[in-house]
């Protein structure tokens, strides 16, 4: 094939639209032809510049979607009390309501005079959301007002004042409030967002993160009002008639009709019939709020809060009577918990935390998915014999091979007997990593020499 | 991910959230269509908003839910052309409207004057060149870079083949490269 024939495919190749076979052929040609390589680079440069130049326009498109979604909500709010479903066969009440009262101003401007200043004023008149659905593990229901139908909240959707948010038996979620605070909801939980700072817990479990610079949150439940004092993280468990407050970090104040009480970090109290009392069934705050870890994992395995939580749980392993419970919580995270555990193992490679490191490696070996193979190979050089043992065990579980050295020998043998199998693992990975598309291609290089 | 057809059926059945998902899926493409027609970023946003809301009101008339994308882009195109006609009726020519409006072409809501000032000259020049491309090329560039879409997505929205999208993108990028290098000489 001639150069000009290859060059006719550059555009589709730059956009990853070229079939795999043709792409491979083109790439092989590029490796040999400097002129074509320069032409391809010029095309990639203009593509990169266009992407950068259009970044603000993409944001504008996202903001446009927010505005339209809000207008649709506004229209729903204006819908008169709906008839029972059986009498509503077409189900198109809310689009029709778009020309109704609440959306009327917005639409009148948008439909008839979109290019005049009125449209901008109409946009400003649209109610601002007070929260956003940041992450959810399943369908989360939102009801904008009592008489309106419930709908399933899509990811990143804005949530208006006075909405009721409800999780089912399999869904947890995180809401980012307008002023930066965050609320996490466990399964089977219902809250009402009176405003970005005023929240009522009807049932279930809520975890609140209050930032120092944000408006002070007020959480109402069971006849009490919980107010964090500055930066705080706390959980509210509403199992009527009692409501349990667990403060993880910072301070919170509980106010009922007849008394007020400050609750410090790691402490638990109950609110029962207007009284605030010590909780006779107090548990460790970390275990009490274990469900939160699963919600944080939804935000990404490298989320700093997840890393911090995993480190806290690991610190309790071996140091507390209930070690197994902490380990169980770490296992419950499954593969989502593996990146923080691997980060912990890398950060503590030269420290004497033998037991915690062995526990971390044991959990990784048991729960990691195949995309962690490169990191497990790196752990074969760890100074901690138990870590090496578990890494070899994990690799055998995931690949069905041991490169001629069983896990026990990785634990007890000298580096001399392990060096050959380690090189075999590296060679095998170089030849096979393409079969594991989600895995790291390169084996992480340890900071220190092999054991 | 739910298909367009599924979401349209749910929305036609009264599920607001389904139309909201469609809005999020198509807002960039609708905005790109309007922007390509009217060549003013602010006006395009207002027209796109109108097109998305008009799409919702007319949703019950959509016969083939799988054709939602092209249908909605058609509405966006009509809304934009109506606006242009109304401007012409007011004897304001499109050229006059666009002259000296490069800032409007590149502006986006929420950007402060300082941010505007800090914007790289090269990007301004590039966007200004996009604005002067012939419409089929301008449209395909806008549609492609406003959103994370494939040639098939763009082709479906514009009612052309994926090969045509490829050909127009190739030509548009070549024109842009030529014009920008001509300016640097």
Interface residues (C-beta under 8 A of the other chain):
Chain A: X11 X12 X15 X17 X42 X43 X46 X47 X49 X50 X51 X52 X53 X54 X56 X57 X58 X59 X60 X61 X62 X63 X64 X65 X67 X68 X69 X71 X72 X73 X76 X88 X90 X91 X92 X93 X94 X95 X96 X98 X99 X107 X110 X111 X114 X115 X119 X149 X151 X152 X153 X154 X156 X157
Chain B: X12 X13 X14 X15 X16 X17 X19 X20 X21 X23 X24 X27 X28 X31 X32 X35 X41 X43 X45 X46 X47 X48 X49 X50 X52 X53 X54 X56 X57 X59 X60 X83 X87 X106 X108 X109 X110 X111 X122 X123 X126 X127 X130 X141 X144 X145 X146 X147 X150 X151 X162 X166 X169 X170 X173 X176 X177 X180
